[in-house]
C-alpha cells in the first residue's frame, strides 16, 4: 500500500518537533492551533503550516551530513524555494516512512548546496555525478542553471541497526513509496533514493566487476525491486 495522505505525528513526536511540553501541546490542540485526528485514545497531529520539515531530525541530517566527511565550514542551506519543497518532500515521503518501518537512518550523502557542490567537485569528485544525481536539487550554478536538470532531491542512507539487509529496504521502498530513482549498491551499502517531478520509479542495481569496479547490472522502470534482485 502506497504512502499517501497527510503526514501525521504522535504526541511524543510532536512534542519533540515543536519542543513543547505535554501540557503546552494540549493547549495548542484545544486552541485550534494544530490540526489533528483522534484514533482511540491517541491524538495524531499534522505539522503547523509555519514549520519546515527541514527542522525535523531527518531534515537536519539531510543538510548536515557532510560534516562527518568534509572538515570544512560551509553554508549548506538551500537557497531555492523549489529545493526546500523537494527536500521536505524527500523527508516526508521517503525518510520518515522508512525510519518508522526499519529504524534509525544514517544519511551518508544528502543535500549539496552550490557551495558544497563546488567544494566536492574540487576536493573529492570520485563517484559523484552532480548533473544526474539530484543531490543539488534545484540549486543554481554561477551561470544560473540547475546543477541537475532533473530537479527533485536525493540522498543516500543506511539503516543503523540493520546494515546488511538494505535489499529488504529497497524492496519495501519500491513497493510502498512513489520515488523517482533508486540506485542499489549492495546489501551492506547505502541506498540512493530520490523524489522528483518525473516520478520515473527507475531502479538500477549495481554490481562489482572482477577488477573491483562498480558496474551496472539489472535495471528497469515501474518494476518491483524483488523482480530485478531475483534475476
N, CA, C and O of each residue as an XYZ file, in Angstrom:
924
protein
N       0.842     -1.199      0.000
C       0.000      0.000      0.000
C       0.876      1.249      0.000
O       1.763      1.372      0.845
N       0.650      2.166     -0.919
C       1.472      3.347     -1.048
C       1.300      4.293      0.131
O       0.238      4.359      0.750
N       2.386      5.031      0.430
C       2.338      6.038      1.480
C       1.610      7.244      0.905
O       2.135      7.910      0.012
N       0.419      7.536      1.397
C      -0.393      8.628      0.868
C      -1.018      9.413      2.013
O      -0.953      9.014      3.176
N      -1.634     10.560      1.645
C      -2.388     11.326      2.605
C      -1.508     12.184      3.497
O      -0.290     12.223      3.327
N      -2.140     12.887      4.471
C      -1.387     13.762      5.368
C      -0.358     12.976      6.181
O      -0.543     11.795      6.476
N       0.716     13.656      6.529
C       1.740     13.062      7.378
C       1.397     13.399      8.818
O       1.373     14.568      9.204
N       1.133     12.376      9.604
C       0.744     12.582     10.997
C       1.884     12.220     11.945
O       2.712     11.356     11.654
N       1.902     12.906     13.087
C       2.894     12.652     14.120
C       2.180     12.362     15.441
O       1.150     12.959     15.755
N       2.752     11.437     16.199
C       2.201     11.116     17.509
C       2.446     12.276     18.472
O       3.186     13.208     18.156
N       1.825     12.213     19.636
C       2.029     13.259     20.645
C       3.495     13.347     21.039
O       4.033     14.442     21.198
N       4.143     12.197     21.198
C       5.558     12.190     21.571
C       6.409     12.844     20.488
O       7.288     13.652     20.786
N       6.143     12.491     19.226
C       6.901     13.076     18.122
C       6.649     14.576     18.026
O       7.580     15.351     17.805
N       5.397     14.984     18.192
C       5.076     16.399     18.066
C       5.704     17.229     19.175
O       6.148     18.352     18.936
N       5.742     16.688     20.376
C       6.421     17.397     21.476
C       7.890     17.615     21.150
O       8.440     18.684     21.417
N       8.526     16.599     20.570
C       9.941     16.713     20.215
C      10.144     17.716     19.089
O      11.084     18.511     19.120
N       9.260     17.678     18.093
C       9.415     18.561     16.943
C       9.193     20.025     17.300
O       9.931     20.904     16.856
N       8.166     20.273     18.110
C       7.833     21.651     18.467
C       8.558     22.117     19.720
O       8.517     23.297     20.067
N       9.231     21.172     20.406
C       9.972     21.482     21.643
C       9.035     22.093     22.692
O       9.312     23.150     23.258
N       7.916     21.393     22.932
C       6.937     21.846     23.915
C       6.613     20.703     24.874
O       6.892     19.539     24.588
N       6.029     21.047     25.999
C       5.617     20.047     26.976
C       4.286     19.434     26.570
O       3.619     19.916     25.655
N       3.905     18.359     27.266
C       2.614     17.722     27.004
C       1.471     18.694     27.286
O       0.467     18.718     26.575
N       1.643     19.485     28.326
C       0.607     20.457     28.691
C       0.456     21.528     27.608
O      -0.658     21.891     27.230
N       1.583     22.022     27.119
C       1.551     23.055     26.074
C       0.938     22.490     24.797
O       0.170     23.171     24.116
N       1.279     21.246     24.477
C       0.718     20.610     23.288
C      -0.799     20.504     23.397
O      -1.519     20.734     22.426
N      -1.268     20.156     24.577
C      -2.713     20.060     24.810
C      -3.368     21.420     24.604
O      -4.420     21.506     23.970
N      -2.764     22.483     25.129
C      -3.329     23.829     24.986
C      -3.352     24.254     23.521
O      -4.312     24.877     23.067
N      -2.296     23.918     22.782
C      -2.265     24.251     21.352
C      -3.377     23.524     20.611
O      -4.019     24.088     19.724
N      -3.598     22.269     20.982
C      -4.655     21.480     20.346
C      -6.025     22.077     20.664
O      -6.850     22.246     19.766
N      -6.269     22.393     21.916
C      -7.570     22.906     22.337
C      -7.831     24.308     21.804
O      -8.982     24.713     21.639
N      -6.740     25.060     21.533
C      -6.891     26.412     20.997
C      -7.050     26.407     19.480
O      -7.177     27.465     18.864
N      -7.043     25.211     18.874
C      -7.209     25.111     17.430
C      -5.963     25.470     16.644
O      -6.041     25.773     15.454
N      -4.801     25.437     17.310
C      -3.553     25.800     16.642
C      -2.933     24.626     15.886
O      -1.996     24.808     15.108
N      -3.456     23.430     16.114
C      -2.924     22.239     15.466
C      -4.064     21.427     14.853
O      -5.115     21.252     15.469
N      -3.845     20.939     13.641
C      -4.795     20.010     13.044
C      -4.472     18.607     13.548
O      -3.304     18.231     13.649
N      -5.511     17.837     13.861
C      -5.262     16.508     14.419
C      -6.448     15.595     14.140
O      -7.541     16.042     13.794
N      -6.195     14.316     14.301
C      -7.256     13.317     14.302
C      -7.077     12.486     15.568
O      -5.976     12.386     16.110
N      -8.157     11.900     16.024
C      -8.090     11.065     17.220
C      -8.437      9.632     16.839
O      -9.479      9.368     16.239
N      -7.549      8.716     17.197
C      -7.796      7.290     16.968
C      -7.746      6.597     18.327
O      -6.675      6.440     18.913
N      -8.903      6.189     18.819
C      -8.953      5.624     20.164
C      -8.620      6.699     21.176
O      -9.268      7.744     21.223
N      -7.599      6.437     21.993
C      -7.163      7.413     22.991
C      -5.957      8.227     22.520
O      -5.384      8.997     23.292
N      -5.573      8.055     21.249
C      -4.371      8.711     20.751
C      -4.719      9.873     19.829
O      -5.671      9.818     19.051
N      -3.910     10.932     19.945
C      -4.017     12.067     19.041
C      -2.883     11.984     18.021
O      -1.734     11.720     18.377
N      -3.217     12.210     16.751
C      -2.224     12.263     15.687
C      -2.305     13.645     15.050
O      -3.387     14.111     14.693
N      -1.151     14.296     14.912
C      -1.112     15.700     14.519
C      -0.501     15.906     13.139
O       0.404     15.183     12.724
N      -1.023     16.915     12.439
C      -0.352     17.424     11.244
C       0.591     18.533     11.674
O       0.389     19.161     12.713
N       1.617     18.773     10.877
C       2.556     19.844     11.196
C       1.901     21.208     10.997
O       1.109     21.380     10.070
N       2.220     22.178     11.851
C       1.746     23.548     11.611
C       2.301     24.060     10.283
O       3.371     23.634      9.848
N       1.578     24.965      9.647
C       1.987     25.465      8.333
C       3.321     26.188      8.372
O       4.043     26.196      7.374
N       3.665     26.792      9.496
C       4.909     27.556      9.573
C       6.097     26.707      9.989
O       7.173     27.237     10.267
N       5.911     25.394     10.035
C       7.001     24.502     10.436
C       7.569     23.801      9.207
O       6.819     23.232      8.413
N       8.886     23.840      9.048
C       9.531     23.185      7.925
C      10.057     21.823      8.341
O      10.636     21.677      9.417
N       9.858     20.842      7.502
C      10.382     19.507      7.792
C      11.904     19.462      7.756
O      12.501     18.453      8.134
N      12.532     20.528      7.311
C      13.991     20.588      7.396
C      14.442     20.830      8.829
O      15.632     20.743      9.131
N      13.486     21.137      9.722
C      13.776     21.233     11.152
C      13.580     19.889     11.853
O      13.980     19.727     13.006
N      12.979     18.946     11.177
C      12.837     17.585     11.704
C      14.233     16.980     11.799
O      15.099     17.318     10.992
N      14.477     16.082     12.778
C      15.807     15.470     12.895
C      16.342     14.891     11.590
O      17.542     14.969     11.322
N      15.463     14.312     10.777
C      15.924     13.780      9.491
C      16.244     14.899      8.506
O      17.141     14.759      7.674
N      15.514     16.009      8.595
C      15.833     17.163      7.768
C      17.179     17.754      8.137
O      17.951     18.159      7.267
N      17.457     17.802      9.437
C      18.751     18.297      9.905
C      19.876     17.390      9.413
O      20.920     17.876      8.978
N      19.667     16.084      9.479
C      20.670     15.137      8.968
C      20.881     15.329      7.471
O      22.005     15.224      6.980
N      19.821     15.603      6.761
C      19.891     15.776      5.311
C      20.779     16.963      4.935
O      21.467     16.933      3.914
N      20.759     18.003      5.763
C      21.564     19.196      5.497
C      22.968     19.101      6.074
O      23.914     19.640      5.499
N      23.111     18.423      7.203
C      24.398     18.421      7.919
C      25.228     17.161      7.720
O      26.245     16.988      8.391
N      24.825     16.290      6.827
C      25.503     15.010      6.616
C      26.990     15.173      6.322
O      27.795     14.337      6.732
N      27.360     16.236      5.619
C      28.732     16.409      5.123
C      29.751     16.665      6.235
O      30.951     16.482      6.032
N      29.275     17.087      7.408
C      30.192     17.493      8.463
C      31.062     16.360      8.977
O      32.150     16.603      9.499
N      30.596     15.121      8.837
C      31.391     13.979      9.279
C      32.359     13.503      8.197
O      33.206     12.647      8.454
N      32.236     14.054      6.989
C      33.080     13.604      5.873
C      33.996     14.694      5.332
O      35.074     14.408      4.811
N      33.559     15.950      5.459
C      34.328     17.057      4.886
C      34.595     18.105      5.972
O      33.676     18.812      6.384
N      35.833     18.209      6.433
C      36.176     19.156      7.505
C      36.265     20.585      6.981
O      37.349     21.158      6.877
N      35.119     21.139      6.658
C      35.093     22.477      6.078
C      33.864     23.221      6.589
O      32.808     22.625      6.805
N      34.014     24.518      6.778
C      32.900     25.356      7.244
C      32.167     25.905      6.027
O      32.621     26.854      5.388
N      31.024     25.290      5.716
C      30.268     25.640      4.517
C      28.804     25.862      4.875
O      28.247     25.175      5.731
N      28.199     26.823      4.210
C      26.769     27.032      4.377
C      26.036     26.065      3.447
O      26.035     26.248      2.230
N      25.422     25.051      4.016
C      24.728     24.063      3.202
C      23.216     24.239      3.270
O      22.467     23.264      3.239
N      22.780     25.476      3.364
C      21.347     25.764      3.389
C      20.821     25.924      1.966
O      21.490     26.533      1.131
N      19.644     25.393      1.674
C      19.059     25.571      0.332
C      18.671     27.025      0.100
O      18.177     27.694      1.007
N      18.895     27.511     -1.118
C      18.561     28.885     -1.472
C      17.286     28.981     -2.303
O      16.628     30.021     -2.319
N      16.940     27.910     -2.986
C      15.773     27.907     -3.862
C      14.543     27.390     -3.123
O      14.618     26.401     -2.395
N      13.422     28.058     -3.313
C      12.170     27.586     -2.721
C      11.807     26.214     -3.269
O      11.266     25.378     -2.546
N      12.102     25.979     -4.538
C      11.838     24.668     -5.137
C      12.682     23.587     -4.455
O      12.225     22.460     -4.264
N      13.914     23.944     -4.094
C      14.767     22.994     -3.379
C      14.175     22.668     -2.021
O      14.114     21.501     -1.633
N      13.742     23.678     -1.302
C      13.158     23.461      0.032
C      11.958     22.530     -0.063
O      11.817     21.603      0.734
N      11.100     22.781     -1.038
C       9.918     21.931     -1.211
C      10.311     20.497     -1.545
O       9.712     19.550     -1.037
N      11.324     20.339     -2.404
C      11.760     18.997     -2.793
C      12.388     18.256     -1.615
O      12.144     17.064     -1.428
N      13.192     18.955     -0.827
C      13.813     18.327      0.338
C      12.764     17.937      1.374
O      12.854     16.869      1.980
N      11.777     18.794      1.577
C      10.693     18.466      2.508
C       9.909     17.256      2.012
O       9.491     16.417      2.809
N       9.711     17.164      0.715
C       9.030     16.006      0.135
C       9.855     14.738      0.379
O       9.299     13.687      0.698
N      11.170     14.837      0.228
C      12.046     13.693      0.459
C      11.951     13.228      1.911
O      11.892     12.028      2.180
N      11.936     14.178      2.841
C      11.811     13.831      4.258
C      10.458     13.193      4.533
O      10.373     12.155      5.189
N       9.399     13.823      4.027
C       8.035     13.374      4.333
C       7.681     12.045      3.681
O       7.045     11.198      4.307
N       8.085     11.857      2.431
C       7.591     10.714      1.666
C       8.562      9.550      1.573
O       8.180      8.452      1.168
N       9.827      9.785      1.949
C      10.810      8.698      1.911
C      11.414      8.448      3.289
O      11.267      7.358      3.843
N      12.089      9.446      3.842
C      12.898      9.219      5.037
C      12.068      8.890      6.277
O      12.387      7.945      7.000
N      11.020      9.650      6.527
C      10.204      9.369      7.709
C       9.529      8.001      7.606
O       9.609      7.228      8.561
N       8.865      7.663      6.486
C       8.268      6.319      6.391
C       9.291      5.199      6.540
O       9.011      4.199      7.202
N      10.479      5.346      5.934
C      11.497      4.299      6.038
C      11.976      4.167      7.477
O      12.119      3.054      7.982
N      12.227      5.294      8.142
C      12.714      5.221      9.517
C      11.663      4.634     10.450
O      11.997      3.881     11.365
N      10.407      4.968     10.229
C       9.348      4.395     11.064
C       9.239      2.889     10.870
O       8.881      2.166     11.800
N       9.544      2.418      9.678
C       9.391      0.994      9.390
C      10.625      0.181      9.782
O      10.499     -0.943     10.269
N      11.821      0.749      9.569
C      13.045     -0.042      9.746
C      13.922      0.379     10.923
O      14.728     -0.416     11.406
N      13.776      1.605     11.384
C      14.646      2.065     12.473
C      15.502      3.243     12.031
O      15.363      3.752     10.919
N      16.388      3.663     12.925
C      17.144      4.902     12.748
C      17.953      4.905     11.451
O      18.651      3.943     11.129
N      17.841      6.002     10.724
C      18.528      6.178      9.447
C      19.814      6.973      9.650
O      19.848      7.951     10.396
N      20.858      6.536      8.978
C      22.092      7.310      8.871
C      22.202      7.812      7.437
O      22.253      7.011      6.505
N      22.239      9.124      7.252
C      22.360      9.692      5.915
C      23.836      9.848      5.587
O      24.558     10.577      6.266
N      24.276      9.162      4.547
C      25.690      9.171      4.167
C      26.002     10.188      3.078
O      27.154     10.591      2.916
N      24.986     10.602      2.331
C      25.174     11.620      1.292
C      23.842     12.316      1.094
O      22.900     11.720      0.572
N      23.757     13.567      1.503
C      22.485     14.278      1.458
C      22.482     15.431      0.479
O      23.033     15.336     -0.618
N      21.858     16.518      0.888
C      21.749     17.702      0.045
C      23.109     18.374     -0.102
O      23.895     18.437      0.844
N      23.372     18.881     -1.323
C      24.596     19.644     -1.563
C      24.234     21.009     -2.126
O      23.729     21.114     -3.244
N      24.490     22.042     -1.356
C      24.270     23.409     -1.815
C      25.255     23.733     -2.930
O      26.135     22.929     -3.236
N      25.110     24.911     -3.539
C      26.050     25.321     -4.587
C      27.473     25.337     -4.043
O      28.408     24.895     -4.710
N      27.626     25.852     -2.826
C      28.959     25.941     -2.228
C      29.536     24.554     -1.960
O      30.708     24.301     -2.240
N      28.720     23.663     -1.422
C      29.211     22.320     -1.131
C      29.443     21.531     -2.410
O      30.399     20.759     -2.489
N      28.594     21.707     -3.408
C      28.770     21.019     -4.692
C      30.115     21.406     -5.316
O      30.843     20.548     -5.816
N      30.436     22.693     -5.282
C      31.717     23.149     -5.840
C      32.894     22.591     -5.032
O      33.916     22.206     -5.600
N      32.746     22.550     -3.716
C      33.822     22.035     -2.874
C      34.090     20.559     -3.174
O      35.242     20.158     -3.338
N      33.037     19.757     -3.245
C      33.193     18.324     -3.510
C      33.800     18.108     -4.897
O      34.640     17.227     -5.079
N      33.375     18.909     -5.872
C      33.903     18.775     -7.231
C      35.403     19.035     -7.279
O      36.110     18.454     -8.102
N      35.889     19.905     -6.400
C      37.312     20.248     -6.419
C      38.150     19.367     -5.512
O      39.343     19.182     -5.757
N      37.530     18.810     -4.447
C      38.302     18.074     -3.451
C      38.109     16.553     -3.500
O      39.067     15.805     -3.305
N      36.889     16.094     -3.758
C      36.640     14.641     -3.745
C      35.530     14.275     -4.716
O      34.458     13.840     -4.298
N      35.781     14.450     -6.020
C      34.731     14.214     -7.020
C      34.478     12.757     -7.350
O      33.490     12.446     -8.015
N      35.340     11.854     -6.908
C      35.210     10.439     -7.276
C      33.842      9.893     -6.888
O      33.403     10.041     -5.747
N      33.168      9.256     -7.856
C      31.886      8.624     -7.588
C      30.703      9.572     -7.561
O      29.584      9.149     -7.271
N      30.926     10.860     -7.859
C      29.826     11.819     -7.844
C      29.412     12.166     -9.271
O      30.217     12.078    -10.199
N      28.148     12.560     -9.437
C      27.627     12.943    -10.754
C      26.578     14.028    -10.553
O      25.384     13.768    -10.699
N      27.013     15.250    -10.216
C      26.060     16.311     -9.860
C      25.052     16.649    -10.943
O      23.979     17.166    -10.632
N      25.365     16.371    -12.220
C      24.412     16.664    -13.294
C      23.276     15.649    -13.356
O      22.271     15.862    -14.034
N      23.454     14.532    -12.632
C      22.470     13.453    -12.705
C      21.879     13.054    -11.356
O      20.743     12.585    -11.300
N      22.633     13.234    -10.261
C      22.294     12.538     -9.014
C      21.223     13.201     -8.157
O      20.762     12.589     -7.194
N      20.809     14.433     -8.469
C      19.722     15.152     -7.775
C      20.087     15.588     -6.354
O      19.220     16.085     -5.635
N      21.334     15.418     -5.931
C      21.723     15.859     -4.585
C      21.691     17.383     -4.454
O      21.455     17.910     -3.367
N      21.929     18.089     -5.560
C      21.895     19.556     -5.516
C      20.486     20.100     -5.721
O      20.267     21.311     -5.684
N      19.537     19.199     -5.936
C      18.131     19.565     -6.069
C      17.944     20.632     -7.155
O      18.325     20.409     -8.304
N      17.363     21.792     -6.807
C      17.093     22.840     -7.788
C      18.072     24.004     -7.669
O      17.828     25.073     -8.227
N      19.174     23.810     -6.949
C      20.136     24.895     -6.768
C      20.816     25.251     -8.093
O      20.952     24.411     -8.983
N      21.241     26.519     -8.203
C      21.776     27.045     -9.447
C      23.291     27.223     -9.392
O      23.860     27.535     -8.346
N      23.933     27.016    -10.549
C      25.369     27.275    -10.645
C      25.611     28.744    -10.977
O      24.672     29.539    -11.026
N      26.870     29.099    -11.205
C      27.227     30.508    -11.437
C      26.613     31.056    -12.723
O      26.518     32.272    -12.890
N      26.196     30.175    -13.633
C      25.575     30.611    -14.888
C      24.050     30.692    -14.786
O      23.366     31.003    -15.761
N      23.529     30.407    -13.587
C      22.090     30.481    -13.396
C      21.334     29.251    -13.830
O      20.111     29.283    -13.963
N      22.059     28.153    -14.055
C      21.426     26.899    -14.448
C      21.442     25.910    -13.288
O      22.329     25.959    -12.436
N      20.464     25.018    -13.257
C      20.454     23.992    -12.222
C      21.636     23.052    -12.412
O      21.981     22.680    -13.533
N      22.252     22.674    -11.291
C      23.322     21.677    -11.368
C      22.787     20.383    -11.962
O      23.450     19.739    -12.775
N      21.585     20.012    -11.549
C      20.959     18.793    -12.054
C      19.629     19.155    -12.696
O      18.722     19.636    -12.017
N      19.508     18.930    -13.995
C      18.288     19.304    -14.709
C      17.082     18.505    -14.256
O      15.947     18.919    -14.489
N      17.307     17.355    -13.608
C      16.191     16.522    -13.165
C      15.407     17.168    -12.024
O      14.240     16.839    -11.809
N      16.041     18.081    -11.295
C      15.372     18.664    -10.143
C      15.146     17.627     -9.064
O      15.933     16.692     -8.920
N      14.071     17.789     -8.304
C      13.808     16.843     -7.229
C      14.839     16.946     -6.127
O      15.442     18.000     -5.927
N      15.044     15.853     -5.410
C      16.024     15.814     -4.322
C      16.366     14.361     -4.047
O      15.559     13.462     -4.287
N      17.581     14.141     -3.537
C      18.040     12.768     -3.321
C      18.922     12.671     -2.094
O      19.490     13.662     -1.635
N      19.025     11.467     -1.573
C      20.005     11.190     -0.530
C      20.360      9.708     -0.544
O      19.617      8.879     -1.071
N      21.501      9.395      0.041
C      21.925      8.015      0.242
C      21.849      7.741      1.746
O      22.313      8.550      2.549
N      21.274      6.619      2.119
C      21.115      6.332      3.544
C      21.268      4.844      3.814
O      21.143      4.009      2.918
N      21.539      4.544      5.059
C      21.625      3.162      5.515
C      20.940      3.070      6.867
O      20.886      4.055      7.603
N      20.419      1.904      7.198
C      19.747      1.707      8.487
C      20.788      1.359      9.543
O      21.540      0.397      9.383
N      20.834      2.132     10.611
C      21.882      1.987     11.628
C      21.986      0.580     12.200
O      23.081      0.029     12.314
N      20.845      0.002     12.558
C      20.892     -1.279     13.280
C      20.653     -2.484     12.380
O      20.441     -3.591     12.875
N      20.684     -2.287     11.078
C      20.354     -3.381     10.162
C      21.111     -3.194      8.852
O      20.512     -3.156      7.778
N      22.433     -3.077      8.952
C      23.222     -2.615      7.818
C      23.500     -3.681      6.756
O      24.112     -3.370      5.734
N      23.073     -4.915      6.965
C      23.365     -5.953      5.978
C      22.116     -6.433      5.246
O      22.134     -7.477      4.594
N      21.050     -5.679      5.354
C      19.800     -6.091      4.699
C      19.172     -4.932      3.931
O      17.952     -4.767      3.933
N      20.007     -4.132      3.275
C      19.466     -2.998      2.538
C      18.652     -3.443      1.332
O      17.901     -2.649      0.766
N      18.792     -4.702      0.933
C      17.923     -5.221     -0.126
C      16.463     -5.251      0.330
O      15.554     -5.034     -0.471
N      16.244     -5.518      1.613
C      14.874     -5.511      2.145
C      14.313     -4.090      2.184
O      13.125     -3.872      1.946
N      15.186     -3.131      2.486
C      14.763     -1.727      2.479
C      14.405     -1.310      1.059
O      13.372     -0.678      0.839
N      15.256     -1.660      0.090
C      14.996     -1.323     -1.306
C      13.687     -1.954     -1.786
O      12.912     -1.321     -2.503
N      13.452     -3.187     -1.389
C      12.219     -3.873     -1.781
C      11.003     -3.159     -1.214
O      10.006     -2.975     -1.912
N      11.080     -2.753      0.054
C       9.950     -2.071      0.706
C       9.700     -0.717      0.047
O       8.554     -0.356     -0.218
N      10.769      0.029     -0.215
C      10.628      1.339     -0.859
C       9.973      1.184     -2.231
O       9.088      1.961     -2.589
N      10.405      0.180     -3.000
C       9.868      0.012     -4.352
C       8.385     -0.317     -4.349
O       7.690     -0.054     -5.330
N       7.893     -0.890     -3.256
C       6.500     -1.309     -3.203
C       5.603     -0.380     -2.393
O       4.381     -0.525     -2.420
N       6.195      0.574     -1.675
C       5.395      1.407     -0.782
C       5.542      2.903     -0.976
O       4.777      3.674     -0.397
N       6.509      3.334     -1.780
C       6.798      4.761     -1.901
C       6.884      5.167     -3.365
O       7.440      4.439     -4.187
N       6.327      6.335     -3.687
C       6.415      6.882     -5.037
C       7.716      7.667     -5.164
O       7.745      8.877     -4.936
N       8.783      6.977     -5.525
C      10.095      7.609     -5.657
C      10.355      7.946     -7.118
O       9.576      7.587     -8.001
N      11.457      8.637     -7.358
C      11.865      8.946     -8.724
C      12.910      7.945     -9.198
O      12.689      7.221    -10.169
N      14.056      7.906     -8.506
C      15.121      6.970     -8.875
C      15.696      6.284     -7.647
O      15.761      6.858     -6.560
N      16.107      5.051     -7.849
C      16.738      4.274     -6.785
C      17.980      3.590     -7.354
O      17.930      2.963     -8.413
N      19.086      3.721     -6.637
C      20.320      3.036     -7.015
C      20.731      2.140     -5.848
O      20.983      2.610     -4.739
N      20.790      0.846     -6.128
C      21.124     -0.144     -5.107
C      22.564     -0.610     -5.313
O      22.917     -1.103     -6.384
N      23.396     -0.449     -4.274
C      24.829     -0.742     -4.388
C      25.249     -2.008     -3.646
O      26.389     -2.452     -3.782
N      24.342     -2.594     -2.865
C      24.683     -3.808     -2.131
C      23.918     -3.899     -0.828
O      23.432     -2.894     -0.308
N      23.815     -5.107     -0.305
C      23.056     -5.343      0.927
C      23.622     -4.579      2.115
O      22.888     -4.230      3.039
N      24.925     -4.319      2.093
C      25.565     -3.624      3.208
C      26.014     -2.219      2.824
O      26.871     -1.636      3.489
N      25.435     -1.669      1.744
C      25.815     -0.342      1.256
C      24.629      0.621      1.336
O      23.476      0.193      1.284
N      24.910      1.916      1.462
C      23.814      2.895      1.460
C      22.980      2.811      0.182
O      23.487      2.492     -0.893
N      21.713      3.100      0.328
C      20.752      3.087     -0.780
C      20.493      4.519     -1.227
O      20.240      5.397     -0.402
N      20.555      4.751     -2.530
C      20.264      6.079     -3.089
C      18.795      6.111     -3.520
O      18.351      5.277     -4.310
N      18.054      7.078     -2.992
C      16.641      7.239     -3.363
C      16.374      8.715     -3.611
O      16.842      9.574     -2.863
N      15.626      9.002     -4.654
C      15.275     10.388     -4.941
C      13.774     10.532     -5.145
O      13.063      9.565     -5.419
N      13.317     11.772     -5.001
C      11.972     12.161     -5.415
C      12.155     13.225     -6.491
O      13.169     13.924     -6.508
N      11.190     13.350     -7.378
C      11.342     14.342     -8.429
C      10.115     14.452     -9.293
O       9.209     13.622     -9.206
N      10.078     15.470    -10.126
C       8.888     15.714    -10.957
C       8.576     14.585    -11.929
O       7.419     14.400    -12.308
N       9.590     13.828    -12.338
C       9.346     12.757    -13.301
C       8.667     11.546    -12.676
O       7.905     10.844    -13.341
N       8.947     11.298    -11.381
C       8.433     10.112    -10.689
C       8.593      8.874    -11.576
O       7.644      8.120    -11.786
N       9.802      8.682    -12.087
C      10.056      7.627    -13.059
C      10.054      6.226    -12.458
O       9.898      5.242    -13.181
N      10.226      6.128    -11.139
C      10.303      4.832    -10.450
C      11.334      3.921    -11.137
O      11.099      2.737    -11.377
N      12.481      4.536    -11.437
C      13.569      3.810    -12.094
C      14.475      3.177    -11.039
O      14.857      3.831    -10.068
N      14.813      1.914    -11.231
C      15.693      1.192    -10.317
C      16.916      0.694    -11.076
O      16.803      0.079    -12.136
N      18.076      0.971    -10.515
C      19.335      0.462    -11.066
C      20.050     -0.335     -9.985
O      20.372      0.201     -8.924
N      20.296     -1.606    -10.249
C      21.074     -2.433     -9.335
C      22.515     -2.458     -9.832
O      22.789     -2.814    -10.978
N      23.426     -2.073     -8.947
C      24.839     -2.034     -9.296
C      25.534     -3.292     -8.769
O      25.101     -3.891     -7.784
N      26.616     -3.676     -9.443
C      27.416     -4.818     -9.025
C      28.886     -4.466     -9.011
O      29.259     -3.330     -9.300
N      29.715     -5.423     -8.679
C      31.154     -5.241     -8.644
C      31.798     -6.179     -9.664
O      31.530     -7.381     -9.669
N      32.639     -5.628    -10.517
C      33.311     -6.427    -11.541
C      34.459     -7.221    -10.927
O      34.796     -7.038     -9.758
N      35.053     -8.102    -11.724
C      36.181     -8.912    -11.256
C      37.352     -8.042    -10.838
O      38.151     -8.436     -9.988
N      37.459     -6.854    -11.437
C      38.556     -5.947    -11.093
C      38.227     -5.048     -9.902
O      39.041     -4.223     -9.488
N      37.007     -5.222     -9.351
C      36.616     -4.446     -8.176
C      35.918     -3.140     -8.486
O      35.644     -2.361     -7.573
N      35.618     -2.873     -9.765
C      34.937     -1.639    -10.125
C      33.422     -1.802    -10.042
O      32.881     -2.885    -10.266
N      32.760     -0.707     -9.717
C      31.297     -0.705     -9.668
C      30.741     -0.679    -11.081
O      31.114      0.180    -11.880
N      29.849     -1.615    -11.394
C      29.284     -1.708    -12.742
C      27.768     -1.881    -12.655
O      27.263     -2.472    -11.701
N      27.039     -1.363    -13.657
C      25.572     -1.525    -13.656
C      25.162     -2.952    -13.968
O      25.764     -3.609    -14.817
N      24.137     -3.428    -13.278
C      23.569     -4.747    -13.540
C      22.151     -4.574    -14.075
O      21.950     -3.955    -15.120
N      21.183     -5.113    -13.372
C      19.800     -5.061    -13.841
C      19.176     -3.694    -13.565
O      19.515     -3.027    -12.587
N      18.265     -3.296    -14.438
C      17.588     -2.020    -14.269
C      16.199     -2.084    -14.866
O      15.888     -2.968    -15.665
N      15.365     -1.133    -14.467
C      14.027     -1.077    -15.030
C      13.231      0.045    -14.401
O      13.578      0.533    -13.325
N      12.167      0.454    -15.064
C      11.263      1.484    -14.550
C       9.903      0.861    -14.297
O       9.445      0.003    -15.051
N       9.264      1.308    -13.220
C       7.954      0.779    -12.839
C       7.976     -0.743    -12.682
O       7.057     -1.445    -13.104
N       9.047     -1.225    -12.065
C       9.173     -2.646    -11.763
C       9.434     -2.789    -10.268
O       9.827     -1.832     -9.600
N       9.211     -3.990     -9.756
C       9.492     -4.238     -8.348
C      10.960     -4.595     -8.168
O      11.551     -5.299     -8.986
N      11.526     -4.100     -7.096
C      12.933     -4.390     -6.828
C      13.172     -5.886     -6.748
O      14.181     -6.382     -7.250
N      12.261     -6.603     -6.126
C      12.471     -8.043     -5.935
C      12.602     -8.781     -7.264
O      13.332     -9.768     -7.363
N      11.879     -8.289     -8.303
C      11.969     -8.946     -9.613
C      13.351     -8.753    -10.232
O      13.899     -9.671    -10.841
N      13.914     -7.543    -10.073
C      15.262     -7.279    -10.580
C      16.290     -8.042     -9.745
O      17.240     -8.611    -10.282
N      16.088     -8.047     -8.430
C      17.028     -8.682     -7.499
C      17.119    -10.195     -7.740
O      18.182    -10.792     -7.572
N      16.006    -10.801     -8.130
C      15.976    -12.263     -8.311
C      16.373    -12.708     -9.706
O      16.345    -13.905     -9.989
N      16.741    -11.791    -10.584
C      17.148    -12.180    -11.946
C      18.478    -12.933    -11.913
O      18.982    -13.341    -12.959
